[in-house]
Amino acid sequence: MDEIAYWGQMTEAEKAPVWERLEAQGYIALAEISHPT
């Protein structure tokens, strides 16, 4: 995933669609760990 290379420079707004794609692809656990509710 190219996002990882510049993840630290991305804003939350830029990350939102990435999280949605990860969750859609089945990486729900990863998203939950990184964004606890």
C-alpha positions as CSV (number, residue, x, y, z in Angstrom):
1,M,0.0,0.0,0.0
2,D,1.5,3.3,-1.1
3,E,-0.3,5.1,1.7
4,I,2.1,3.8,4.3
5,A,5.0,5.6,2.7
6,Y,3.5,9.0,3.5
7,W,0.9,8.1,6.2
8,G,2.6,10.3,8.8
9,Q,2.1,13.3,6.5
10,M,-1.5,12.7,5.8
11,T,-4.4,14.5,7.5
12,E,-7.3,12.7,9.2
13,A,-9.5,13.8,6.2
14,E,-7.0,12.2,3.8
15,K,-6.9,9.0,5.9
16,A,-10.7,8.6,6.1
17,P,-11.2,7.1,2.6
18,V,-8.2,4.9,3.2
19,W,-9.7,3.5,6.4
20,E,-13.0,2.9,4.5
21,R,-11.2,0.9,1.8
22,L,-9.2,-1.1,4.4
23,E,-12.4,-2.0,6.3
24,A,-14.1,-2.9,3.0
25,Q,-11.2,-5.2,2.2
26,G,-11.5,-6.9,5.6
27,Y,-8.9,-5.1,7.7
28,I,-11.5,-4.2,10.3
29,A,-9.2,-5.2,13.2
30,L,-6.4,-3.0,12.0
31,A,-8.7,0.0,11.8
32,E,-10.1,-0.7,15.2
33,I,-6.6,-0.9,16.8
34,S,-5.5,2.3,15.1
35,H,-8.8,4.2,15.8
36,P,-10.2,2.9,19.1
37,T,-13.7,4.0,19.8
